[in-house]
Amino acid sequence: MNLDIQVSEHENKNVAQVSGEVDVYTATKLKETLTPLAEQEDKELVVDLSGVDYIDSTGLGIFIGALKASEKSGTSLTLTGLNSRVKRLFEITGLHEVIDIDSTKREEA
Amino acid sequence: MTQSSELIEMKVPARPEYVGVVRLTVSGIANRLGYSYDDIEDIKIAIAEACTNVVNHAYPDDTEQDSMHITFAVYEDRMELIVADQGGAVDVDQLNKGRGPITKEQPVEDLKEGGLGLFLIETLMDEVEIRGESGVMIIMTKFLQRDEVDPYVNTASEESPEHQ
């Protein structure tokens, strides 16, 4: 029941690498990390979920929040590295239609 | 052929850190019963959603008593998961309407950060019932798919001398 987040800053984007389980317990930590990144006006936000093996609606809600924040600041939010289980949840809920999901394996740093 | 069931019960504090404990427990039970990997993952999400609802909504912040009661009823062909709280009155009719997936026609600013939980439960489980008595009770059923490879069923009865 751990969640680890590593943020790396690049010239025009921030990349957050998330690994572990995203649920109601770990969600606060994820939200507190992602919200300020999504609010940065000059950088887009890429969230790499390749290390995430569990997510539920609490986690999905955080990405809705991050999407709202990034739209407000005029940047973009992209999710990458979703495993098939995690991706399925985005598809069931319809979130894949509103959040940009990059299906290629990994971002080049 | 009887409909006898085995009951496993747990009562845990209605706090975020215990949702993972319930999830691990259901994972262990479902694994023992022979559910597939995907079904186990679905069940884990469904029970976590039900518990998360209790954690977020059942009790006011200042209440002393805050627990959730989880019952796993194991049958030959299915598992019933019951998540109950002892919280105050909740409008069950309200809970029962207005759920669904997100569509791209919705403006982003109108998207709600909550509210997908019950929709997910209904999508991932085979049967769902929500009752409001004293508090809320969610009863979820997942059937066991037996038509796949099942190591516990001896199909080749005459050709398995190793079982003698």
Interface residues (C-beta under 8 A of the other chain):
Chain A: M1 E21 D23 V24 Y25 A27 Y54 D56 S57 T58 L60 G61 I62 I64 G65 L67 K68 E71 R85 L89 I92 T93 G94 L95 E97 V98
Chain B: P16 E17 V19 G20 R23 D38 E41 K44 I45 A48 E49 C51 T52 V55 N56 P101 I102 T103 K104 Q106 V108 E109 L111 K112 E113 G114 G115 L116 G117 F119 L120 T123 L124
